[in-house]
Amino acid sequence: MSAKLGQLLVSKNIITEEQLEQAVDLQKKEGGRIVSNLIKLGFLKEDVLVDFLSKQYHVPAVTLSPQEIDPSVVKFIPYDVAHKYQIFPISKNGATLTIAMTDPSNFFAIDDVKFMTGYEVQAAVARESAIKEAIAAHYEQSVGELQNVVDSLTDFNDENLDLIKETDEDIDIGELKSATEDAPVVKLVNLILSEAITRGASDIHIEPYEKSLRARYRIDGVLYDIMQPPLKLKAALTSRIKIMSELDIAERRLPQDGRIKLKIKDKAVDLRVSTLPTLFGEKIVMRILDKSNLNLDLTKLGFEENALEDFNEAIHSPFGMVLVTGPTGSGKTTTLYSALSTVNSVDVNIMTAEDPVEYNLHGINQVHVKEDIGLTFASALRSFLRQDPDIVMVGEIRDFETAEIAVKAALTGHLVLSTLHTNDAPSTISRLLNMGIEPFLVSASVILILAQRLARRICEHCREEERIPENTLMNIGFSQDEINTFKCYRGKGCSACSDTGYKGRLALYEVMPVKEEIKEMILKGASAAEIKREAVRLGMKTLRMSGLTKVKEGLTSVEEILRVTFAD
């Protein structure tokens, strides 16, 4: 909870300005959240805070009793996530998981749980101390259990116990550099890279474990185990990749980021390299940025005719905001780059702020955001407005400051393109409002919202008909009249698709133009569900509807659509 909430408490006369200042001073000295410090200083009672948050964010207040919690629900959220966000799962009803939170305005926590579990998330607010007690009781050993372990040590004989000292590997940097030039290491790295590009992988993972080394490729959004290189090559393999990325091979304690530029069979490929120190060495992940695979033709991305017309009309508007939403890896960048390429001409000044810049686009001014030196999305966007832009693309709207500047830019004669982290198009409106943007500004600035997902395409070489019961098809969204008009298919698995049954991916789109009816609903404070119903009535196809269309066209399977979309 931020200083913004502190100011809200002051405005409601729950605390004074002086009390807030004392809590901020304590935060500077000892850390901790401002609201926790207000409670610690005795200026705010937990029950008063819970009651205030419940009314402010329209969520129920709950009293957590560790004895009444169903242990089977706890397993849905890992300990590290519960501890990080101070949240606790309390019940599951159908496809909805209810979680108790100290901060119901923490939408990043809610989104993380949604994407991690696949369930819709209902927030409730509870006392911080109660959530901490629940986490301690259900995720960690109780004091009594620990005492039993301690008591049992009285009979323990330690004569056969030897201490193994764990130290950093003593590696000579000079030897390491020469090892990276050895033919086997160079050949192995070249094989890993070329094989990944040949197979159409998007990412390469090289992971060290205690007694093994593993290489995995992410192909069509799914990770596959590819090979287990000899463990003795671990240090040389890692260092070879770091030298190619122009990283410091002597630094093995801190994460590093770099880039590799390759040319394979006259094809230029960029690799974004990230190293991370783990328990048994450095894990390396390489994101493959193959410009030849970048499809910048909007008509080939998978849009349906009406949706493409709406999107094209929006990106050719003289001003306003177009938002693309979806989880990481859903193709948002490709859609934005395609939109920019469509409107890119000599008489238009286009500027982008990205983290990081994935592809260089000729004729577009691209800025790489670097938050560690203060070059944030907000500061870059503020500078853009002094550079006489026509079109601005902001990689992601993460906070109120960026959202506020983007909205103002959209209202002052600029076309603004950006992404937001929401599940579907209608809930994007709620996200902007919850960030603090006024409803009249949202309705005046946003002209279109597009939500998208990527689904795997059935392999054409092994595609076969699949029999699915009628009631199953009706349950996922098909009407009785539709069921007999098409056939369902699946991939049997063959050498062309590495026995997965899928080859390549296609995009599912939910395109919601913000028409007058939607604008009125925003101003009246309508919920995301109400906006969704109205948008569907006005002709919007949801992500699930888009997926079902692709099933009818024989392009993907029912199983795949259920994997990547929620029921309407």
N, C-alpha and C positions, 0 to 999 in steps of 0.2 A: 504494500500500500504506500502510496507516494505522498509528497507534500501537497498534491492537489486534493487528496482526501482530507488532509489536515486542515486545509483552508475551508473545505466544505463543512467540517465539524465546527470551525470558528463561526462560519456564516449562519449556522443553525443554533448558535449560542450553547453548544454542548461543552466546548472548551474556550479558553480565551486566547488571544493573540500571543500574550506573554507565555502561556503554558506551551503553546506550539513552538515558540522560539527555544524554550528550555529543552524540549524533546529533540529539536533539530541540533542543538549544541551537544546533547548527549550522544546523538548519532555520529557526529563528527569525532567525538572522543573515543567512544566505545563501539560504534557500529550499531547494528540492529535496525529494525524497521521503526519508522517514526511513531506509528500507532502502538507498537509494542513498548516503546519508550514512554509514551503517554500513560500507559497502564502501569508500567514499572514505577513511574514517578507519582502515581496515585491521582492523576488528573482525570482519568477515564476508567470507568468500570467495564469489564468485559461484557456483561449482560446488556449494558446501555449501548455499547458498540454493535453487538449482534443485532439488537432491536433496530438500530439506525440503519445498518447495512441491509437488513431484510426489507425495510420500507423503501430505502433508496434504490435498490436494484430489483425490487419486486420478486424476491426469492424467499422461500420458507426458511424460518429459523428452526434448527433442530437441537435437541439435547442428546449428546452422545453418551451411551452407556456401554462400556466395553463388553459386558456380559451378554447384552442383547444383540450384538452384531453377528451376522451369519459369516463364519469363516470362509465359506465357499465364494462369497462376493469379494473378499479381500484379495483373492488371487488375481483379479482382473487388473489391478494396478501394482506394479513392482514397488519395493521399498524405496528405491532411489528417487522415483517419480513422486511418491507420496511425501517423502521427506523434503525434496526440492521445492515443491509448490505448497507444502503444508495442506494437503488434501487427504480425504479418507473416503473409500467407497462404503456406502451404507446399505444400499439395496439395488436389486435389479428386477425390473418389471418388463417382460417381453424384450424389446430391443432398446430399452432405455435404462441407463445406469445412473443412479443418483449418487452424487458425491458431496460430502461436507467440505466446505472451504472456509479459510479465514478471510479470503479476498474474492468475493464473487465477481469482481470486475476483471479478474485475471483471465482474459480470453485465450492467452497462449496456453495456459494450463488446460483449459477446457478443450481446445483444439488438439493438443498433444494426446489427451486421453481418448478423444474421438477417433483419431487416426490410429492409435495404438490398439484400441479394443474393437473398433468397428461398430460401436454402439452409439446411439444418440446419448448426449449427456445432459442431465438435469442438475443444476447447481442448487445447493442449500448452504446456509451460513451457520457456523457453529463457533463456539469459543475456541481460541487458539490453544489454550491449556488442555481442553478436552480432546482436540485433534491430536496433540502431542502425546497425551496419555493413550489414546486409541492406537496410534502408530507404535508406541513402545510395547503395548500389550499384545498386539497381533503380529508384529513383524520381528520383534527381537525377543531373546530369551528373558524370561522374568527373573527377578532377583532370587526367588526361591529355587528355580532351576539351576542358576549359576552357583548358588550355595551348595546344592547337591553335588555338583561337579567338584567344588572345592573340598567338600567333606570326603569325597571318594579318593582324594589324593593322599590320604594318610597311609593307605596300603600300597602306594605306588613305588616301585623299585626303579631307580634311575641309573643303575649300573650299566645297562646296555644302551644308554642314550648318549649319542655324540652330537655336538653342535656343529652344524654345517654353516660356515660363514658365507653370507651372500655379499659379493662385492661386484663393482662394475667390471665388465670384461676389460682386461688390459690389452688393448689393441694398439699397435704401433701405426700411426697415421701414414707413415711412409710405406710400410708393408701393405696397408690397406689400399693405398692408391695404386701400387703395382699389381695387387690382386685383382683390382677392377679392370685391369687391362688384359688379364689372362683370357685366352681364347674361349675356354668353357663358359666363363661368366658373361662375356660379351655376347656369345652365341645364345645363351639362355635368356638374357634380357631381350635380345632382338626377337627370339622365338615367341616370348610371352607377348610382346607388343604387336608383332605382325599377325600372330594368330588371333588376338583380340580384335584387331581391325578387320581381318578377313571374316571373322564370325559375326561382325556387326555389334560387338559389345559396346555398352555405353560407359562402363567403369571396369577397372582392374583392381582387385584387392590382393595384396601380398601380406600374409599374416603369420607372424612367428609365434610358436607355442613352445612348451618346455622341451618336447622331444620330436617336434616336427615343424615343417614349414609348409604353408598352404597357399596356392594361388587360385583365386576365383574370378569369374567374369559375370557381370550383370548383363544379361541378354533379354531384350524385350521386358525389362522391369523386374526380372527374377534372377537371383544369384545361383550360379552353377559351379560346383567344384571341378576344376580343370586339371590340376597337377599338384604333386607334392615334390618340389625341388629338394635336393640333398641339404640336410640341415647344416652341414659344414660350410655351405656357400652363403649362409644367412648374412653375415657381415659384408661380404664382398658384393652380394646381390643388391643389398640396400644401398651401399656406397656407390655402386655403379649408377643406380637410378638417381641418386642425389647429385652426383657429378654431372650427369646429363641435364639435370634440372637447375644446375648452378647453385646448389645449396651447400651449406657448411657440413662436411662429412665428420668433422671433429665434434660438432654439437649433436649429442644424442639424448639430451635431457629435456629439450624443449621442442614443441611442434614447429614445423617449418612448412612454408608454401612456396612452390616454384612452378616453372613451366618448361615443357619440352616441345620443340618443333621438329617434326619428322617429315621425311618425304618417302613414301612407300609406293613403288610402281607409278611414279610421276604424280602421286596424289599427296597434297600437303595436308598434314594432320597436326593439330595442337593437342597437347595433353596437359591438363591442370593437375599438378602433383601436390599431395598433402601427406606429410609424415607425422606420426603420432607415437610418442614413447609409451610402450605397454610393458607388462610385467616381464616378458621374455625377449624384448627387442623392439624395434620400430616397425609399426604397421604402416604400410604405404597404400594409399588409394589414388588411382589416376583416373580422372574423368577425361574421356576421349571426345574431343571437339572436332568432328569431321565436317568441314564446311561443304564437302560434296554431298553430304546427306541432309544438309539444311534445306528444307523445302520452303522457299519464299513465295510460292504461288498459292494465294489464298484459296483458289478454286480446287486445289489438290489436297487440302488439309483434311477434308472429310465433312465440311459444312453441308447441311441440307440447303436447298435453294432459298427458302424464305429466310432462314437464319443468316445465310451469307449476304443477302440483300440488306437486312437490318444492320449487320456488322459493317458492311461497306459504306452504308449511308452515314453511320456514326463516325467512322474514321475520316470521312471526307467533310465532316462538319467544321465550320470555321472556329468554333470554340466549344468548350464543355469537357467532361471527363468520361473516359472509357476505362472500365476496370475489368481485369481478367483475374479469375480466382481459381484456386485448386491447390492440392498438396504439392510438395516438392516432387519433381520428376513427372509432372502431368502435362508437360509441353507448353507451359505458359510463355516461356522465352521465345519458342519457335513462333507462336501465334503473334506475339508483339513484334518480333523482327519482320514477320511477313506483312503485318499491318504497316510498319514503317517503310518497308521496301515498296509497298503499293503507293504510298503518298510521297515518296522521296522524289523530288524533282529539283531542278536548278533554281527555281524561284521560291523555294521553301527552306527555312532555317530550322533544322531538326537537332535537338540536343538530348542526350540520354545520360542518366546517372545509374550505374549498374554495380553490383557487388557479387562476382567480378564481371568484367566485360568478357563474354564468352566468344563472340565472333566479331570481327572487324567488318563494318558495313561502309562501303565507299559513299562519301557525300553526307555522312552523318557524324556529328561531333559527339564522341563517346567519352564519358568520364568514369574512371574507376574509383568507386567510393573507398575511402580508407578511414574507418572510424577511429583508429588508434592515434591519428594525427589531427582529428577534428573535422575531417572531410566526410560529414554524414550526408544522408539523403536530403535532410532538411537544409543544410548549409549549401549543398550543391544546387538544390532547387532555387534557393534564394539568389544565388549568384547567376543562375541561368536567366532569371527575369531581368537581369541588367545586360544581357547579351542579345537582346532583340530577337527572341525565338518566336517561331510560329507554332511548332509542335514540340512538346516536352515529354520524354518518357522517364518515369521514376521506377527503378527496379522493384521497389516494394514500399508500401505505406505501412510503417511499423508503429508509429506513435502519433499523438495528437498534433505535434508541431509540423510533421511532414504532411499530415492530412489537411491541416489548416492552410498551409501555403499552397498545396495542390488545388484545393477548392478555390482559393482566391485567384490563382492563376487561370483556372477554368472559367471564372466569372469575369476576367478582364481581357478576354480576346485571345486566349491560348487554347489549343487542343492538348489535353493532358492524358497520357496513357500510363497505366500503372497496374500493379498486382496487389492482391490482398489475400490474406490467409483465411478463407471461409469455405464451408462445405458446398454451398450452392449460391445461385445468383441472388435470390431474395434476402437471404441472411446477411448479405454484404451491406444492405441498407442499415440493418440493426447494428452491425459492427461499427459503421461510421458514426451512428448516433451515440453508441456507447463509448466511442473514443472522445466524445465531447463536441462533435460538429452539430450545429443547430439544424433542426429539420428543414427549415426554409432554405438553408444553404445547400443541403444535400439534394433537395428536390430541384433547386435551380441549377446545380452544377452537373450532376451525374446524368448522362444521356443514354448510356447502355452499360449493362453488366453481363459478362460472359463467364460461365463456369465450365470447366473442362476436366476430362479424365482421359487416360490412355488405356485402351483395351488391346489385348493380344489378338492378332489376326490368325485365323485358321490356316494351316499350311496347305497350299494348293495341291501339293504332290500326294498327300495322304488323306485328303478330306473325304469323309464318309457320312452317310445319313445317320442321324441319331433319333431313336424313338423316345419321346418324353411324354408322360401321362398328361392328358388334357387338364386335369385339375391343377397340376403343377404349373402349367403354362398360364392358367387363369390367375393363380396366386401371385405370379410375378408381374402381372400387368396386362396380359393379352386378353382381348375380348373373345367371347364365344364365336362371334362371326369371323374373327381373324384366324382362328386356330387351324381351320382346314384350308387356308389359302397359301400356306408356305410349308417348307420343310426345315427341320433343324439339322445342323451339321456339327461334327466334331473332328478333330485331327487324330488319326490313329497313331501317328508317330512313325517317322522314317529317317533315313540318313540326312535328307535335306534340311530337316528341322531338329536334328540331334535328338530324335525320339521324344520331343516335347509335344508335338501336335500343333505347335504354333510357329509362325514365321513372320516377323514384323509386327508393327502395331498400327492402330487406327485411333483417331480422336473422337470422343463423344462430346457434344457441345450442348449447353443450355444457354440460349441467348435471350436476354430480357431487356428490350428497349424500355426506357423509363418514359412511358406515355403519360398523357394528362391524368388518366384515371389513377395511375400509380403515384404520380406526384401528389394528388389530393390525399391518397391514403397515407403517404409519408407525413404530410402536414397534420393529419388527424391522429398520428401515432399508432397506426395499424401494426400488428405483429408480423413477423416474417411469414408465418403460415397463411395469414390473410392476404398478404401481398402475393404469395405464391399462387393461391387459388385464383386471384384476379388476373395475374400474368398468364396462367394457363387458359383462363377464359378468353383472354385477348389473343391467344394463339401461340404462347410460348410452349416449346417442347422441353420437358425436364430431362435430366441426364439419363434417368431410367428409360424414358420414352425414346431418347436418341439411341440408347443401347439396344432396345427391342427392335428398332428399325434396322439396325445393323445385323441382328439375328435373322430377321425376315429376309434380308438381302443375302444371307448365307456367308457373311464375312467373318463372324465371330460366333462363339458358342454361348449357350444359356449360362453355363457354369462361369464363364469369364465375366459376363455382365453382372451376375450376382456378386462376383468378387470385387468389382470396382464401383458399383453404384448402390445407393440406398433405395429402399422401397419408397414410393411417393405417398 
